Amino acid sequence: MNSEHQRWSLWEYRVYPDVTRRPDFETVKANCARFGRLVFGSVSQMRIRNATDDYGRLFWEIVVLSEGHPVHDPAFVDWMHAQWRTFFHNGFGPTCEIRVHARLRSGDREDGTPPDQLIILPTLKESLNG
Protein backbone atom coordinates (compact mmCIF):
# COMPACT_ATOMS: atom_id res chain seq x y z
CA MET A 1 0.00 0.00 0.00
CA ASN A 2 0.99 3.59 -0.36
CA SER A 3 0.01 6.73 1.48
CA GLU A 4 -0.73 10.11 -0.02
CA HIS A 5 2.81 11.25 0.77
CA GLN A 6 4.57 8.62 -1.32
CA ARG A 7 5.56 9.09 -4.93
CA TRP A 8 6.32 6.05 -7.10
CA SER A 9 7.97 6.41 -10.47
CA LEU A 10 8.88 4.02 -13.28
CA TRP A 11 12.21 4.48 -15.06
CA GLU A 12 12.78 2.49 -18.25
CA TYR A 13 16.05 2.13 -20.13
CA ARG A 14 16.63 0.15 -23.31
CA VAL A 15 20.26 -0.21 -24.33
CA TYR A 16 21.54 -1.54 -27.65
CA PRO A 17 25.22 -2.36 -26.98
CA ASP A 18 27.86 -1.53 -29.54
CA VAL A 19 29.58 -4.38 -31.36
CA THR A 20 32.70 -4.28 -29.18
CA ARG A 21 31.03 -4.94 -25.81
CA ARG A 22 28.75 -7.87 -25.06
CA PRO A 23 28.75 -8.40 -21.27
CA ASP A 24 27.10 -11.52 -19.85
CA PHE A 25 23.83 -11.39 -17.91
CA GLU A 26 25.39 -11.82 -14.45
CA THR A 27 27.80 -8.93 -15.04
CA VAL A 28 25.01 -6.64 -16.26
CA LYS A 29 22.75 -7.65 -13.38
CA ALA A 30 25.42 -7.04 -10.72
CA ASN A 31 26.55 -3.71 -12.18
CA CYS A 32 23.00 -2.40 -12.71
CA ALA A 33 21.99 -3.41 -9.17
CA ARG A 34 25.04 -1.66 -7.69
CA PHE A 35 24.53 1.48 -9.77
CA GLY A 36 20.76 1.48 -9.17
CA ARG A 37 21.27 1.43 -5.39
CA LEU A 38 23.70 4.32 -5.76
CA VAL A 39 21.36 6.63 -7.72
CA PHE A 40 17.93 5.46 -6.53
CA GLY A 41 18.60 4.21 -3.01
CA SER A 42 17.23 1.05 -1.51
CA VAL A 43 13.49 1.66 -1.96
CA SER A 44 13.35 0.36 -5.51
CA GLN A 45 12.62 -2.73 -7.54
CA MET A 46 14.62 -3.50 -10.67
CA ARG A 47 13.89 -5.85 -13.56
CA ILE A 48 16.57 -6.66 -16.12
CA ARG A 49 16.18 -8.66 -19.29
CA ASN A 50 17.97 -9.07 -22.55
CA ALA A 51 16.30 -9.94 -25.82
CA THR A 52 16.32 -9.13 -29.50
CA ASP A 53 14.06 -6.63 -31.22
CA ASP A 54 12.04 -7.15 -34.41
CA TYR A 55 15.18 -6.47 -36.46
CA GLY A 56 17.30 -9.05 -34.63
CA ARG A 57 19.30 -6.49 -32.64
CA LEU A 58 20.30 -7.46 -29.11
CA PHE A 59 19.12 -5.08 -26.39
CA TRP A 60 19.06 -4.86 -22.62
CA GLU A 61 16.01 -3.52 -20.81
CA ILE A 62 16.34 -2.14 -17.30
CA VAL A 63 13.12 -1.12 -15.56
CA VAL A 64 13.16 0.46 -12.10
CA LEU A 65 10.13 1.11 -9.89
CA SER A 66 11.31 3.62 -7.32
CA GLU A 67 9.85 5.56 -4.42
CA GLY A 68 10.33 9.23 -3.67
CA HIS A 69 12.04 10.63 -6.74
CA PRO A 70 10.63 13.83 -8.35
CA VAL A 71 9.83 12.39 -11.76
CA HIS A 72 7.61 15.43 -12.40
CA ASP A 73 10.73 17.67 -12.33
CA PRO A 74 12.28 17.84 -15.83
CA ALA A 75 15.68 18.91 -14.45
CA PHE A 76 15.83 15.88 -12.15
CA VAL A 77 14.72 13.53 -14.91
CA ASP A 78 17.40 14.92 -17.25
CA TRP A 79 20.01 14.54 -14.50
CA MET A 80 18.98 10.94 -13.76
CA HIS A 81 19.00 9.99 -17.45
CA ALA A 82 22.45 11.58 -17.84
CA GLN A 83 23.77 9.46 -14.94
CA TRP A 84 22.42 6.28 -16.52
CA ARG A 85 23.71 7.25 -19.98
CA THR A 86 27.24 7.65 -18.60
CA PHE A 87 26.91 4.29 -16.82
CA PHE A 88 25.67 2.56 -19.99
CA HIS A 89 28.36 4.10 -22.20
CA ASN A 90 31.00 2.81 -19.79
CA GLY A 91 29.50 -0.69 -19.73
CA PHE A 92 28.09 -1.20 -23.22
CA GLY A 93 30.49 0.89 -25.26
CA PRO A 94 30.65 4.53 -26.31
CA THR A 95 28.47 4.01 -29.40
CA CYS A 96 25.66 2.10 -27.68
CA GLU A 97 22.15 3.34 -28.39
CA ILE A 98 20.11 4.27 -25.31
CA ARG A 99 16.36 4.89 -25.13
CA VAL A 100 14.96 6.36 -21.92
CA HIS A 101 11.54 6.89 -20.42
CA ALA A 102 10.33 7.97 -16.98
CA ARG A 103 6.82 8.46 -15.67
CA LEU A 104 4.90 8.89 -12.45
CA ARG A 105 3.11 5.75 -11.32
CA SER A 106 1.44 7.18 -8.21
CA GLY A 107 1.63 10.08 -5.83
CA ASP A 108 1.40 13.83 -6.04
CA ARG A 109 1.81 15.26 -9.56
CA GLU A 110 2.09 18.72 -7.98
CA ASP A 111 -0.48 20.10 -10.40
CA GLY A 112 -3.32 20.55 -7.91
CA THR A 113 -5.04 17.23 -8.67
CA PRO A 114 -5.43 14.49 -6.05
CA PRO A 115 -2.55 11.99 -5.95
CA ASP A 116 -2.96 8.61 -7.61
CA GLN A 117 -2.52 5.57 -5.37
CA LEU A 118 -0.38 2.52 -6.08
CA ILE A 119 -1.63 -0.62 -4.39
CA ILE A 120 0.60 -3.67 -4.43
CA LEU A 121 -1.20 -6.86 -3.45
CA PRO A 122 0.29 -10.26 -2.77
CA THR A 123 -0.02 -12.83 -5.53
CA LEU A 124 -3.39 -14.57 -5.42
CA LYS A 125 -3.55 -18.26 -6.21
CA GLU A 126 -6.64 -19.33 -8.08
CA SER A 127 -8.18 -22.64 -7.21
CA LEU A 128 -10.46 -24.58 -9.53
CA ASN A 129 -11.67 -26.82 -6.71
CA GLY A 130 -14.28 -24.72 -5.03
N, C-alpha and C positions, 0 to 999 in steps of 0.2 A: 504494500500500500504506500501511498504517498500523501503528504500533507500539502496544504496550499502554499507552503514556503519552499517546497522543493522544485527544482527545475531539472528535467531530464532532457538530454539532447542525444541525437544520433549522428555520428561522424562516420562517413563512408569514404574509403580510399580504394581505388583500383589502380594497380601498378602493372605496367607492361615492361618487364626488365629488358635492358639492352642485351645484345647478343654475347657480350663478354662476361656477363655475370648471371649465373643460374644457381643460386643457393638452394640447399635442400630444405624441406619443410621444417625440420626440427630447428635449424638455424634461424629461419625466418620467424618461427613461433617464439623462440627464446628472445630474439632481439626486439621483436615487436612488443612482447609482454614487458620487457625491461624499459623500453622507451615509453610505452603507454603509461606505465606507473609513474614515470618521471614527469610527463606533461599533463596527465589527467588526474593522477592521484590514485588512491586505492578504491574509490567508490565508482567502479566501472566494470563493465563486462565486455570482453573482446571475442570476436569470432574471426578466424582466419581460414581462408580456403584458397586453393589454387586450382585453376581450370583453364580451359581454352575457350576463346570466343567463337563466334560464327565463322570467322575467317581463319581459324586454326592457330591464332596467336595465344601464347601462354600469358596468363595474368594472375596476379595475386589480389585478393580482395580482403581488406581489413575493415571490419565494422565494429565501432565502439559505441556502446550505450553508456553514457556518463551522467553523473549527477552534479549539478551546481555550476556548470560553466555557462557564461553569458552568450549563448549561441545567437541571441538577437542583436548582439553588438558586432557590426561589420568589421571594426578594427580588431577585435579579439579573434574573430573567425579567420581573418586574413593572417594574423600572427600565428594561430594554431596551424593553419594549412602550410605556412612557410616553414614551421618547425618540422612538420612531417615531410615536406618536400626535400629538405636538406637531409633528413634521415634516410629517405628512400634513395636519393641520388648517391649517398654514401654506400648503401647496401646493394642496390640493383644496377648501379652504373650511372654515369653522368648523362647519358642520353635516354634513360628510361622515360616512358610516358606515364604521367600521373593524372588521374581524374579524381576530383574531390567533390564532396557534397556534405553539407551539415544542415540539420534542421531541428527545431524544437519538437520534442515528443510530448512533453507535458510541463505545466508550470506557468508562471507569469510571463506573458509576452510583452509586458510593460507598454501596452497600447490602450489601457483602460478597460479591456474586456476581462471577464472572469478567467482564472487559470484553468487549463485543461488538467485532468487527473489521469495518472498512469496507474493502473491496478495490475499487479502481477500476482497471479493465482498459482497455486501448486498444480502440477499435472494431474488431471483427472483420468482415472482408468475406467473405461466403459465395460460393463459386463453385459453379456447377452443372456445370462441365466438369472432373470428376474431381478 
